[in-house]
Amino acid sequence: MGKKVIVSVINDLVTDQRVKRVCESLHEMGFDIVLIGRKLHNSPPVDGRHYPVRRMKLLFEKGPGFYACFQIRLFFYLLFHKAGLLVSNDLDTLLPNYLVAQLKNIPLVYDSHEYFTGVPELQNNKIKRKTWKLMEQWIFPRLKDVFTVNDSIADLYATEYGLRPVVIRNVPLRMEKVTVKSRASLGLPEDKNIMILQGSGINIQRGAEEMVEAMPFIKNAVLLIVGSGDVIGLLKEKVSQLHIEEKVLFKSRQPYKMLMRYTVAADLGLSLDKGTSINYRFSLPNKIFDYLHAGVPVLASNLVEIRKIIETYQVGDFIPDHQPQHIARKVNEIFSHPQKLMQWKQNTQKADSELNWENESKILKKVYAKYV
């Protein structure tokens, strides 16, 4: 076996495809991987991996108690288990990793999946944001190898700390093939256009509420929402109030392969984040690449990193703003021009051939090669 690597992340590992792909790449390089996460009361099993997975069950599942318990448990796990390299994913795992790396004099690699201190949940809470920011300001300048998900976020970190992370985008494996099922077998209508909004973070300021409010004005189409998040309950209430149950369908969070079966069945993929926080303004959501690999054109907010992809490959369009009637007008316009939609769909093939993990992981492996 190669060098022991402990990879830590705060989620329950089920839907985190970035971490899964990184671990698979390190496994291919000969590293001996152990992946650490947490287990919730409703966490489904983790699918087959080529390396051990450990999920910690904590006294709390959210709030300050959860974060405190997680930091302490992770610290002692890392302290009492041998490793030649630590990999921390996001700021909420960085402190225990950094402390143990210093105590044991072993290298640490940090992967920042977003501009953590810019998320809406922290922007609206000055004390929490300051706490995380102070931690980041203390540790980040002392790091050597850092990854992040796009150029905009890398530039922010470079400006703040003088260290520009290596950019590894959240692109899927090209070789991941999806078993195509009929719409009927998935419980979807076969005679209407299908728009899909997917993700494990369907939260506030991500355009889901406005998309539901647009549905009464959209012709011959249904909205399929697949995933979880803070606003799912609110969305279901809106659907009931608007009496559009036949136009908005909900599916709970799915394992990745099952999720992609729904994605492949769609005609248009949605990514409607608002630029109300730094993190959202510079976001490049995983689902953009999932849509493109599934051959599904994209309708998105006009955000800088998303715009680069859509305009470079000519694979979709943008909403003018988040007014529900304006969203509906854009959707109706798209579906009234099937030839243009088909051209976008054909263009996704080039995006698929270039924006894939086989290409992206070459950059990652160059960084990790010095630790083999």
Contacts in CASP RR format, 6 or more apart in sequence:
PFRMAT RR
TARGET T0000
AUTHOR 0000-0000-0000
METHOD contacts of the structure
MODEL  1
MGKKVIVSVINDLVTDQRVKRVCESLHEMGFDIVLIGRKLHNSPPVDGRH
YPVRRMKLLFEKGPGFYACFQIRLFFYLLFHKAGLLVSNDLDTLLPNYLV
AQLKNIPLVYDSHEYFTGVPELQNNKIKRKTWKLMEQWIFPRLKDVFTVN
DSIADLYATEYGLRPVVIRNVPLRMEKVTVKSRASLGLPEDKNIMILQGS
GINIQRGAEEMVEAMPFIKNAVLLIVGSGDVIGLLKEKVSQLHIEEKVLF
KSRQPYKMLMRYTVAADLGLSLDKGTSINYRFSLPNKIFDYLHAGVPVLA
SNLVEIRKIIETYQVGDFIPDHQPQHIARKVNEIFSHPQKLMQWKQNTQK
ADSELNWENESKILKKVYAKYV
1 30 0 8 1.000
1 32 0 8 1.000
2 30 0 8 1.000
2 31 0 8 1.000
2 32 0 8 1.000
2 372 0 8 1.000
3 31 0 8 1.000
3 32 0 8 1.000
3 84 0 8 1.000
3 85 0 8 1.000
3 371 0 8 1.000
3 372 0 8 1.000
4 31 0 8 1.000
4 32 0 8 1.000
4 34 0 8 1.000
4 82 0 8 1.000
4 83 0 8 1.000
4 84 0 8 1.000
4 85 0 8 1.000
5 26 0 8 1.000
5 31 0 8 1.000
5 32 0 8 1.000
5 33 0 8 1.000
5 34 0 8 1.000
5 83 0 8 1.000
5 84 0 8 1.000
5 85 0 8 1.000
5 86 0 8 1.000
5 87 0 8 1.000
5 371 0 8 1.000
6 34 0 8 1.000
6 36 0 8 1.000
6 77 0 8 1.000
6 78 0 8 1.000
6 81 0 8 1.000
6 83 0 8 1.000
6 85 0 8 1.000
6 86 0 8 1.000
6 87 0 8 1.000
7 19 0 8 1.000
7 22 0 8 1.000
7 23 0 8 1.000
7 26 0 8 1.000
7 33 0 8 1.000
7 34 0 8 1.000
7 35 0 8 1.000
7 36 0 8 1.000
7 87 0 8 1.000
7 89 0 8 1.000
8 35 0 8 1.000
8 36 0 8 1.000
8 37 0 8 1.000
8 74 0 8 1.000
8 78 0 8 1.000
8 86 0 8 1.000
8 87 0 8 1.000
8 88 0 8 1.000
8 89 0 8 1.000
8 93 0 8 1.000
8 96 0 8 1.000
8 97 0 8 1.000
9 16 0 8 1.000
9 19 0 8 1.000
9 35 0 8 1.000
9 36 0 8 1.000
9 37 0 8 1.000
9 89 0 8 1.000
9 90 0 8 1.000
9 93 0 8 1.000
10 37 0 8 1.000
10 38 0 8 1.000
10 70 0 8 1.000
10 89 0 8 1.000
10 90 0 8 1.000
10 92 0 8 1.000
10 93 0 8 1.000
11 37 0 8 1.000
11 38 0 8 1.000
12 37 0 8 1.000
12 38 0 8 1.000
12 39 0 8 1.000
12 40 0 8 1.000
12 43 0 8 1.000
12 55 0 8 1.000
13 19 0 8 1.000
13 20 0 8 1.000
13 35 0 8 1.000
13 37 0 8 1.000
13 46 0 8 1.000
13 53 0 8 1.000
13 55 0 8 1.000
14 43 0 8 1.000
14 44 0 8 1.000
14 46 0 8 1.000
14 47 0 8 1.000
14 253 0 8 1.000
14 255 0 8 1.000
15 199 0 8 1.000
15 200 0 8 1.000
15 253 0 8 1.000
15 255 0 8 1.000
15 256 0 8 1.000
15 259 0 8 1.000
17 170 0 8 1.000
17 172 0 8 1.000
17 256 0 8 1.000
17 286 0 8 1.000
18 89 0 8 1.000
18 111 0 8 1.000
18 113 0 8 1.000
18 149 0 8 1.000
18 170 0 8 1.000
18 286 0 8 1.000
19 35 0 8 1.000
19 89 0 8 1.000
20 49 0 8 1.000
21 172 0 8 1.000
21 173 0 8 1.000
21 357 0 8 1.000
21 361 0 8 1.000
22 87 0 8 1.000
22 111 0 8 1.000
22 168 0 8 1.000
22 364 0 8 1.000
23 33 0 8 1.000
23 35 0 8 1.000
23 49 0 8 1.000
23 51 0 8 1.000
24 50 0 8 1.000
25 357 0 8 1.000
25 361 0 8 1.000
25 364 0 8 1.000
25 365 0 8 1.000
25 368 0 8 1.000
26 33 0 8 1.000
26 87 0 8 1.000
26 368 0 8 1.000
27 33 0 8 1.000
27 50 0 8 1.000
27 51 0 8 1.000
29 365 0 8 1.000
29 368 0 8 1.000
29 369 0 8 1.000
29 372 0 8 1.000
30 372 0 8 1.000
31 85 0 8 1.000
31 368 0 8 1.000
31 371 0 8 1.000
31 372 0 8 1.000
32 51 0 8 1.000
33 50 0 8 1.000
33 51 0 8 1.000
33 52 0 8 1.000
34 51 0 8 1.000
34 52 0 8 1.000
34 53 0 8 1.000
34 54 0 8 1.000
34 81 0 8 1.000
34 83 0 8 1.000
35 49 0 8 1.000
35 51 0 8 1.000
35 52 0 8 1.000
35 53 0 8 1.000
35 54 0 8 1.000
36 54 0 8 1.000
36 55 0 8 1.000
36 56 0 8 1.000
36 74 0 8 1.000
36 77 0 8 1.000
37 53 0 8 1.000
37 54 0 8 1.000
37 55 0 8 1.000
37 56 0 8 1.000
38 55 0 8 1.000
38 56 0 8 1.000
38 57 0 8 1.000
38 58 0 8 1.000
38 70 0 8 1.000
39 55 0 8 1.000
39 56 0 8 1.000
39 57 0 8 1.000
40 61 0 8 1.000
41 61 0 8 1.000
43 55 0 8 1.000
44 255 0 8 1.000
46 53 0 8 1.000
46 55 0 8 1.000
47 255 0 8 1.000
47 256 0 8 1.000
54 77 0 8 1.000
56 70 0 8 1.000
56 73 0 8 1.000
56 74 0 8 1.000
56 77 0 8 1.000
58 66 0 8 1.000
58 69 0 8 1.000
58 70 0 8 1.000
58 73 0 8 1.000
59 65 0 8 1.000
59 69 0 8 1.000
60 66 0 8 1.000
60 69 0 8 1.000
67 92 0 8 1.000
70 92 0 8 1.000
71 95 0 8 1.000
71 96 0 8 1.000
74 93 0 8 1.000
74 96 0 8 1.000
74 97 0 8 1.000
75 95 0 8 1.000
75 96 0 8 1.000
75 99 0 8 1.000
75 100 0 8 1.000
78 86 0 8 1.000
78 96 0 8 1.000
78 97 0 8 1.000
78 100 0 8 1.000
79 100 0 8 1.000
79 103 0 8 1.000
79 104 0 8 1.000
83 104 0 8 1.000
83 106 0 8 1.000
84 106 0 8 1.000
84 107 0 8 1.000
84 371 0 8 1.000
85 106 0 8 1.000
85 107 0 8 1.000
85 108 0 8 1.000
85 109 0 8 1.000
85 371 0 8 1.000
86 97 0 8 1.000
86 100 0 8 1.000
86 101 0 8 1.000
86 106 0 8 1.000
86 107 0 8 1.000
86 108 0 8 1.000
86 109 0 8 1.000
87 97 0 8 1.000
87 108 0 8 1.000
87 109 0 8 1.000
87 110 0 8 1.000
87 111 0 8 1.000
88 94 0 8 1.000
88 97 0 8 1.000
88 98 0 8 1.000
88 108 0 8 1.000
88 109 0 8 1.000
88 110 0 8 1.000
88 111 0 8 1.000
89 111 0 8 1.000
89 113 0 8 1.000
90 111 0 8 1.000
90 112 0 8 1.000
90 113 0 8 1.000
90 114 0 8 1.000
90 116 0 8 1.000
91 112 0 8 1.000
91 116 0 8 1.000
91 117 0 8 1.000
91 132 0 8 1.000
91 135 0 8 1.000
91 136 0 8 1.000
92 116 0 8 1.000
92 132 0 8 1.000
94 110 0 8 1.000
94 135 0 8 1.000
94 136 0 8 1.000
94 139 0 8 1.000
95 135 0 8 1.000
95 139 0 8 1.000
97 108 0 8 1.000
97 110 0 8 1.000
98 108 0 8 1.000
98 139 0 8 1.000
98 142 0 8 1.000
100 106 0 8 1.000
101 107 0 8 1.000
101 108 0 8 1.000
107 144 0 8 1.000
107 145 0 8 1.000
107 371 0 8 1.000
108 143 0 8 1.000
108 144 0 8 1.000
108 145 0 8 1.000
109 145 0 8 1.000
109 146 0 8 1.000
109 147 0 8 1.000
109 367 0 8 1.000
109 368 0 8 1.000
109 371 0 8 1.000
110 140 0 8 1.000
110 143 0 8 1.000
110 145 0 8 1.000
110 146 0 8 1.000
110 147 0 8 1.000
111 146 0 8 1.000
111 147 0 8 1.000
111 148 0 8 1.000
111 168 0 8 1.000
112 146 0 8 1.000
112 147 0 8 1.000
112 148 0 8 1.000
112 149 0 8 1.000
112 153 0 8 1.000
112 157 0 8 1.000
112 165 0 8 1.000
113 148 0 8 1.000
113 149 0 8 1.000
113 170 0 8 1.000
114 149 0 8 1.000
114 153 0 8 1.000
114 279 0 8 1.000
114 283 0 8 1.000
115 153 0 8 1.000
115 156 0 8 1.000
115 157 0 8 1.000
115 278 0 8 1.000
115 279 0 8 1.000
115 282 0 8 1.000
116 122 0 8 1.000
116 132 0 8 1.000
116 136 0 8 1.000
116 279 0 8 1.000
117 129 0 8 1.000
117 132 0 8 1.000
117 133 0 8 1.000
117 136 0 8 1.000
118 129 0 8 1.000
118 277 0 8 1.000
118 278 0 8 1.000
118 279 0 8 1.000
119 277 0 8 1.000
119 279 0 8 1.000
120 203 0 8 1.000
120 204 0 8 1.000
120 205 0 8 1.000
120 276 0 8 1.000
120 277 0 8 1.000
120 279 0 8 1.000
120 280 0 8 1.000
121 128 0 8 1.000
122 128 0 8 1.000
122 129 0 8 1.000
122 132 0 8 1.000
123 129 0 8 1.000
123 277 0 8 1.000
137 161 0 8 1.000
140 146 0 8 1.000
140 157 0 8 1.000
140 160 0 8 1.000
140 161 0 8 1.000
140 163 0 8 1.000
141 161 0 8 1.000
141 162 0 8 1.000
141 163 0 8 1.000
143 163 0 8 1.000
145 166 0 8 1.000
145 367 0 8 1.000
146 157 0 8 1.000
146 163 0 8 1.000
146 165 0 8 1.000
146 166 0 8 1.000
147 165 0 8 1.000
147 166 0 8 1.000
147 167 0 8 1.000
147 168 0 8 1.000
147 364 0 8 1.000
147 367 0 8 1.000
148 154 0 8 1.000
148 157 0 8 1.000
148 165 0 8 1.000
148 166 0 8 1.000
148 167 0 8 1.000
148 168 0 8 1.000
149 167 0 8 1.000
149 168 0 8 1.000
149 169 0 8 1.000
149 170 0 8 1.000
149 284 0 8 1.000
150 167 0 8 1.000
150 169 0 8 1.000
150 282 0 8 1.000
150 283 0 8 1.000
150 284 0 8 1.000
150 305 0 8 1.000
151 167 0 8 1.000
151 305 0 8 1.000
152 281 0 8 1.000
152 282 0 8 1.000
152 304 0 8 1.000
152 305 0 8 1.000
153 165 0 8 1.000
153 282 0 8 1.000
154 164 0 8 1.000
154 165 0 8 1.000
154 166 0 8 1.000
154 167 0 8 1.000
155 164 0 8 1.000
156 278 0 8 1.000
156 282 0 8 1.000
157 163 0 8 1.000
157 164 0 8 1.000
157 165 0 8 1.000
158 164 0 8 1.000
158 165 0 8 1.000
166 363 0 8 1.000
166 364 0 8 1.000
166 367 0 8 1.000
167 363 0 8 1.000
168 360 0 8 1.000
168 361 0 8 1.000
168 363 0 8 1.000
168 364 0 8 1.000
169 284 0 8 1.000
169 289 0 8 1.000
169 355 0 8 1.000
169 360 0 8 1.000
170 284 0 8 1.000
170 285 0 8 1.000
170 286 0 8 1.000
170 289 0 8 1.000
171 289 0 8 1.000
171 355 0 8 1.000
171 356 0 8 1.000
171 357 0 8 1.000
171 359 0 8 1.000
171 360 0 8 1.000
172 289 0 8 1.000
172 290 0 8 1.000
172 293 0 8 1.000
172 356 0 8 1.000
172 357 0 8 1.000
173 356 0 8 1.000
173 357 0 8 1.000
173 358 0 8 1.000
174 293 0 8 1.000
174 352 0 8 1.000
174 353 0 8 1.000
174 356 0 8 1.000
174 357 0 8 1.000
174 358 0 8 1.000
175 358 0 8 1.000
176 257 0 8 1.000
176 260 0 8 1.000
176 293 0 8 1.000
178 257 0 8 1.000
178 260 0 8 1.000
178 261 0 8 1.000
178 263 0 8 1.000
178 264 0 8 1.000
178 294 0 8 1.000
179 257 0 8 1.000
179 261 0 8 1.000
180 261 0 8 1.000
180 264 0 8 1.000
180 265 0 8 1.000
181 261 0 8 1.000
181 265 0 8 1.000
182 190 0 8 1.000
183 189 0 8 1.000
183 190 0 8 1.000
183 194 0 8 1.000
183 265 0 8 1.000
184 190 0 8 1.000
186 261 0 8 1.000
186 262 0 8 1.000
186 265 0 8 1.000
187 249 0 8 1.000
188 194 0 8 1.000
188 222 0 8 1.000
188 224 0 8 1.000
188 249 0 8 1.000
188 262 0 8 1.000
188 265 0 8 1.000
189 222 0 8 1.000
192 220 0 8 1.000
192 221 0 8 1.000
192 222 0 8 1.000
193 220 0 8 1.000
193 221 0 8 1.000
193 222 0 8 1.000
193 267 0 8 1.000
193 268 0 8 1.000
193 335 0 8 1.000
194 221 0 8 1.000
194 222 0 8 1.000
194 224 0 8 1.000
194 265 0 8 1.000
194 266 0 8 1.000
194 267 0 8 1.000
194 268 0 8 1.000
195 221 0 8 1.000
195 222 0 8 1.000
195 223 0 8 1.000
195 224 0 8 1.000
195 266 0 8 1.000
195 267 0 8 1.000
195 268 0 8 1.000
195 269 0 8 1.000
195 270 0 8 1.000
195 299 0 8 1.000
195 331 0 8 1.000
196 223 0 8 1.000
196 224 0 8 1.000
196 225 0 8 1.000
196 226 0 8 1.000
196 262 0 8 1.000
196 263 0 8 1.000
196 266 0 8 1.000
196 268 0 8 1.000
196 269 0 8 1.000
196 270 0 8 1.000
196 291 0 8 1.000
196 296 0 8 1.000
197 208 0 8 1.000
197 211 0 8 1.000
197 223 0 8 1.000
197 224 0 8 1.000
197 225 0 8 1.000
197 226 0 8 1.000
197 269 0 8 1.000
197 270 0 8 1.000
197 271 0 8 1.000
197 272 0 8 1.000
198 225 0 8 1.000
198 226 0 8 1.000
198 227 0 8 1.000
198 259 0 8 1.000
198 262 0 8 1.000
198 263 0 8 1.000
198 287 0 8 1.000
198 290 0 8 1.000
199 226 0 8 1.000
199 227 0 8 1.000
199 228 0 8 1.000
199 253 0 8 1.000
199 286 0 8 1.000
199 287 0 8 1.000
200 227 0 8 1.000
200 228 0 8 1.000
200 229 0 8 1.000
200 253 0 8 1.000
201 227 0 8 1.000
201 228 0 8 1.000
201 229 0 8 1.000
201 230 0 8 1.000
202 208 0 8 1.000
202 225 0 8 1.000
202 227 0 8 1.000
202 228 0 8 1.000
202 229 0 8 1.000
202 230 0 8 1.000
202 231 0 8 1.000
202 232 0 8 1.000
202 235 0 8 1.000
203 229 0 8 1.000
203 230 0 8 1.000
203 231 0 8 1.000
204 230 0 8 1.000
204 231 0 8 1.000
205 273 0 8 1.000
205 274 0 8 1.000
205 275 0 8 1.000
205 276 0 8 1.000
205 277 0 8 1.000
205 280 0 8 1.000
206 231 0 8 1.000
206 272 0 8 1.000
206 273 0 8 1.000
206 274 0 8 1.000
206 280 0 8 1.000
207 272 0 8 1.000
207 273 0 8 1.000
207 274 0 8 1.000
207 301 0 8 1.000
207 322 0 8 1.000
208 225 0 8 1.000
208 231 0 8 1.000
208 235 0 8 1.000
208 272 0 8 1.000
209 231 0 8 1.000
209 234 0 8 1.000
209 235 0 8 1.000
209 238 0 8 1.000
210 272 0 8 1.000
210 322 0 8 1.000
210 323 0 8 1.000
210 324 0 8 1.000
210 327 0 8 1.000
211 223 0 8 1.000
211 270 0 8 1.000
211 272 0 8 1.000
211 324 0 8 1.000
211 327 0 8 1.000
212 223 0 8 1.000
212 235 0 8 1.000
212 238 0 8 1.000
212 239 0 8 1.000
212 242 0 8 1.000
212 244 0 8 1.000
212 248 0 8 1.000
213 238 0 8 1.000
213 242 0 8 1.000
213 324 0 8 1.000
214 324 0 8 1.000
214 325 0 8 1.000
214 327 0 8 1.000
214 328 0 8 1.000
214 331 0 8 1.000
215 223 0 8 1.000
215 242 0 8 1.000
215 244 0 8 1.000
215 247 0 8 1.000
215 248 0 8 1.000
215 328 0 8 1.000
216 242 0 8 1.000
216 244 0 8 1.000
216 247 0 8 1.000
216 328 0 8 1.000
217 324 0 8 1.000
217 325 0 8 1.000
217 328 0 8 1.000
217 329 0 8 1.000
217 332 0 8 1.000
218 247 0 8 1.000
218 328 0 8 1.000
218 331 0 8 1.000
218 332 0 8 1.000
219 332 0 8 1.000
219 335 0 8 1.000
220 335 0 8 1.000
221 247 0 8 1.000
221 267 0 8 1.000
221 331 0 8 1.000
221 335 0 8 1.000
222 246 0 8 1.000
222 247 0 8 1.000
222 248 0 8 1.000
222 249 0 8 1.000
223 247 0 8 1.000
223 248 0 8 1.000
223 249 0 8 1.000
224 249 0 8 1.000
224 251 0 8 1.000
224 262 0 8 1.000
224 266 0 8 1.000
225 232 0 8 1.000
225 235 0 8 1.000
225 248 0 8 1.000
225 249 0 8 1.000
225 250 0 8 1.000
225 251 0 8 1.000
226 250 0 8 1.000
226 251 0 8 1.000
226 252 0 8 1.000
226 253 0 8 1.000
226 254 0 8 1.000
226 259 0 8 1.000
226 262 0 8 1.000
226 263 0 8 1.000
227 251 0 8 1.000
227 252 0 8 1.000
227 253 0 8 1.000
227 254 0 8 1.000
227 259 0 8 1.000
228 252 0 8 1.000
228 253 0 8 1.000
232 250 0 8 1.000
235 248 0 8 1.000
235 250 0 8 1.000
236 250 0 8 1.000
239 245 0 8 1.000
239 248 0 8 1.000
251 262 0 8 1.000
254 262 0 8 1.000
259 290 0 8 1.000
260 290 0 8 1.000
260 294 0 8 1.000
263 269 0 8 1.000
263 290 0 8 1.000
263 291 0 8 1.000
263 294 0 8 1.000
263 296 0 8 1.000
264 294 0 8 1.000
264 295 0 8 1.000
264 296 0 8 1.000
266 291 0 8 1.000
266 294 0 8 1.000
266 296 0 8 1.000
267 296 0 8 1.000
267 297 0 8 1.000
267 335 0 8 1.000
267 341 0 8 1.000
268 296 0 8 1.000
268 297 0 8 1.000
268 298 0 8 1.000
268 299 0 8 1.000
268 331 0 8 1.000
268 334 0 8 1.000
268 335 0 8 1.000
268 341 0 8 1.000
269 287 0 8 1.000
269 291 0 8 1.000
269 296 0 8 1.000
269 297 0 8 1.000
269 298 0 8 1.000
269 299 0 8 1.000
270 298 0 8 1.000
270 299 0 8 1.000
270 300 0 8 1.000
271 285 0 8 1.000
271 287 0 8 1.000
271 288 0 8 1.000
271 291 0 8 1.000
271 298 0 8 1.000
271 299 0 8 1.000
271 300 0 8 1.000
271 301 0 8 1.000
271 306 0 8 1.000
272 299 0 8 1.000
272 300 0 8 1.000
272 301 0 8 1.000
272 319 0 8 1.000
272 322 0 8 1.000
272 327 0 8 1.000
273 280 0 8 1.000
273 283 0 8 1.000
273 285 0 8 1.000
273 301 0 8 1.000
273 303 0 8 1.000
274 280 0 8 1.000
274 301 0 8 1.000
274 322 0 8 1.000
275 281 0 8 1.000
275 301 0 8 1.000
275 303 0 8 1.000
280 303 0 8 1.000
281 303 0 8 1.000
281 304 0 8 1.000
282 303 0 8 1.000
282 304 0 8 1.000
282 305 0 8 1.000
283 303 0 8 1.000
283 305 0 8 1.000
283 306 0 8 1.000
284 305 0 8 1.000
284 306 0 8 1.000
284 309 0 8 1.000
285 306 0 8 1.000
288 298 0 8 1.000
288 300 0 8 1.000
288 306 0 8 1.000
288 309 0 8 1.000
289 355 0 8 1.000
291 297 0 8 1.000
291 298 0 8 1.000
291 348 0 8 1.000
292 298 0 8 1.000
292 309 0 8 1.000
292 313 0 8 1.000
292 315 0 8 1.000
292 348 0 8 1.000
292 351 0 8 1.000
292 352 0 8 1.000
292 355 0 8 1.000
293 348 0 8 1.000
293 352 0 8 1.000
293 356 0 8 1.000
295 345 0 8 1.000
295 348 0 8 1.000
295 349 0 8 1.000
295 352 0 8 1.000
296 345 0 8 1.000
296 348 0 8 1.000
297 315 0 8 1.000
297 316 0 8 1.000
297 341 0 8 1.000
297 344 0 8 1.000
297 345 0 8 1.000
297 348 0 8 1.000
298 306 0 8 1.000
298 310 0 8 1.000
298 315 0 8 1.000
298 316 0 8 1.000
298 317 0 8 1.000
299 316 0 8 1.000
299 317 0 8 1.000
299 318 0 8 1.000
299 319 0 8 1.000
299 330 0 8 1.000
299 331 0 8 1.000
299 334 0 8 1.000
300 306 0 8 1.000
300 310 0 8 1.000
300 316 0 8 1.000
300 317 0 8 1.000
300 318 0 8 1.000
300 319 0 8 1.000
301 318 0 8 1.000
301 319 0 8 1.000
301 322 0 8 1.000
302 318 0 8 1.000
302 319 0 8 1.000
307 318 0 8 1.000
309 315 0 8 1.000
309 351 0 8 1.000
309 355 0 8 1.000
310 316 0 8 1.000
310 317 0 8 1.000
310 318 0 8 1.000
313 347 0 8 1.000
313 348 0 8 1.000
313 350 0 8 1.000
313 351 0 8 1.000
314 343 0 8 1.000
314 344 0 8 1.000
314 347 0 8 1.000
315 344 0 8 1.000
315 347 0 8 1.000
315 348 0 8 1.000
315 351 0 8 1.000
316 344 0 8 1.000
317 330 0 8 1.000
317 334 0 8 1.000
318 330 0 8 1.000
319 326 0 8 1.000
319 327 0 8 1.000
319 330 0 8 1.000
320 326 0 8 1.000
320 330 0 8 1.000
334 340 0 8 1.000
334 341 0 8 1.000
335 341 0 8 1.000
END
